[in-house]
Amino acid sequence: MTRRPDRPDVPSSSRRRFLKAGLAAAGAASLAGCGYRPGGGDVRWSVQTGTGVYAPDVVLGGDRLLFAVTRSRRSFDFGSDGWGEFGSLTAYDPATGERRWEQETDPLVAATASGDSLVVGHEDGALSAFDPGGKRRWRAPVDGTPREVAVGPDRVYALARTVASASDGSESDAAGSDASEPTAAPTAALLAVGLERGETLWRRSVDVRGDRTLVASSDGVYACRYRGRSDLSVVARSPAGEVRWRVDRRAGPSGGEGAPVVADDTLYVPTDNELFAFGAADGRERWSATVADLRGSPAVAGGTVYQSGAALAALRADDGRERWTFRPTPDGDRSAWGTTGGLATSVAAAADAVYVATGRRLYALAAGSGEVRWRVAADLASDAPIVVGKSAVVRTESGVLRAHRRT
């Protein structure tokens, strides 16, 4: 595929941005003259990222950038003078909403941010890394489609589905494996490649029956597998690929497409209505907590674990005991509870505040008490808020990225 170069801004577009900036500055000056001072929840900027099939599939937060990722869309390729399927990557400045760069690439199946760089998995069986300026650093072919990607300090871990047998000579999840399982089970290649150059470091075969998710840390990679309605299996591997430990639990599947999270020395794994905390070094279960209608991933900050569900639960990170619970008030508007009841998104946490959305409102809560600091309309927020710098950013179902002042 011939990749199109970025389109330079045309003069009329630049003029529109100049006029928009001038009007915004004039409006701000007018409000300041009336004694108004911006405060928490106020909109800093709003950007339409696309609608319908052109809306991004996921928005990721980096250290100083926001990334909008569209896995696949039909677009005209000027290089080949024809239509084709492309993935799209766009980086925004979280302080202003200004577009920093935009790239078209081969169709995508996975993406994750590492600092202000992006690592993506391609539908045609490859991994790519893009630097903070949008330049592709490397592209590495893999055996299979890398549908799960996680990034550690110096390497990328990917789970690429294959159709090979577990007896193909590659090492499998041998520790604690069920001998009664067929030897020709559907497998995937769990592999590690270097973050700087994309060279393959190791490859292992793993059983992929059920749903798999990956999370990485400086200690290696954790593969969580959900099977049926009751089985959870977690396998921890070192950065060199050796199995460190494995645990199996009877637990419901992930309830809201939530991913595990590693914080400090603990691995937090969300399931249907329960959140598990395992020691990251040894896999020992430290605690579990029931969270009704659990959805999304947990967030950890300041010794507290936050988990969305029918309500937002704030739990002590050391023992899982409840610090406080927040349940939004419908105020007569049933849509305020999200589309299926409870909170509609995962939670984002900072040292001093927690951010979560219902179907139509974004809340900022005091981290220590759960007290509402502010709430604003969120227009059907579809993702967890992203905290970057002084902004809490949400994406709406209509494809709008909107940044709110945190304080």
Order of alpha helices (4+ residues) and beta strands (2+ residues): alpha-beta-beta-beta-beta-beta-beta-beta-beta-beta-beta-beta-beta-beta-beta-beta-beta-beta-beta-beta-beta-beta-beta-beta-beta-beta-beta-beta-beta-beta-beta-beta-beta
